[in-house]
């Protein structure tokens, strides 16, 4: 049974890890495309439409990958985790249905107009379609985050014969952690897209695709990242305070605190030892963890040893995965902050020749290579944050209500293993193909061979003339 449980958890983690990559892009990219479209409407400058016509293809590709990978997620509720729907299906089912009704249908109806309608429908209709698709992606996040947050901080229900029944849908949807998770996820998406656009634009710039469309896309992305990272830090701090109140065991694992203590240090490095229930090789800043989490230098943080059942079973997650994934997320975020702010500073100063040029031209070649290397850094931060959140909830599937062990299907471990291997093989191929196609499209665009969705030949010709000039 333990082998089945472990393999089922790994399989679900693999599926959700692959799936989340693509909504993380489409959520913010939809709004970015709307911005490009509105700027084109206001100015008539072709550079905005050049940016739109390239990135709408990336949106379409990402949207398709997200839809396909999302199908396997629904299957797993029945094949691997039947206890989940049997216990909380009265709450999870409607929330998932709301996502389909209010988000997916909206995206499906207007996506075609957005992709192919630029020269076929009135300007206002194409702009509206772009806005509604962007709004649909946000609504999808809203309902999925509402369900996931409810699993962490369940409210507004009662248990009758072992089954959860809703008593207050407002409390269910707007549960205590939902606002923090929603804004944290939205900001994570915008940062992911910002570095994706900056990285791919830097790649196009380096191979000769130095058009106005590339220039304006890269500048927009770097400014967005520089502005939003401090906001993300603030939201993350509030999210941490909320987690300390409702899921103190997760906070203890994130900080590597085994025994309840005041003035707990912020561990920059440690090696958590689950068996000995202690850390080795600690390097930390005294009192800083307590100050961050309680806003007092001598604030108390409850230790992991407090979360043990009467039979000695640990009621907290394995520490090492949560401890390290949290630091990867924070470390990647700090790197994003430094790179975006430094990039803005470089773009604001005159270039080395002193001819007064500013902007993308002010970024040295080695820095452009660094931006290319950071193209998918948002994925790293998002996955690390997701692992921190989801592994940190263990052993609970629904906090205080249902454990993963209670919900897992009683199927042979070899069967789970075989499907896991198949999933991983397909995901590796698809992910490689996705990244390859993105850079293939970038090369085609740099060579002037890009094919714009729904743009008439006259508009394409005008765009090429502007690019050549």
ABEGO torsion letter per residue (X at the ends): XAAAAAAAAAAAAAAAAAAAAAAAAAAAAAAAAAAAAAAAAAAGBAAAAAAAAAAAAAAAAAAAAAAAAAAAAAAAAAAABAAAAAAAAAAAAAAAAAAAAAAAAAAAAAAAAAAAAAAABBAAAAAAAAAAAAAAAAAAAAAAAAAAAAAABBBGBBBBGGBBBBABAAAAABBAAAAAAAAAAAAAAAAAAAAAAAAAAAAAAAAGBBBAAAAAAAAAAAAAAAAAAAAAAAAAAAAAAAAAAABAAAAAAAAGBABBBBGBBBBABBBBBAAAGBBBGBBBBBGAAAAAAAGBAABBBBBAAABBBAAGBBABBBAAAAAAAAAAAAAAAAAAAAAAAAAAAAAABBBAAGAGBBEAAABBAAAAAAAAAAAAAAAAAAAAAAAAAAAAAOABABBGABBAAAABBBBBAAAAAAAAAAAAAAAAAAAAAAAAAAAAAAAAAAAGABBBBGBBAAAAAAAAAAAAX
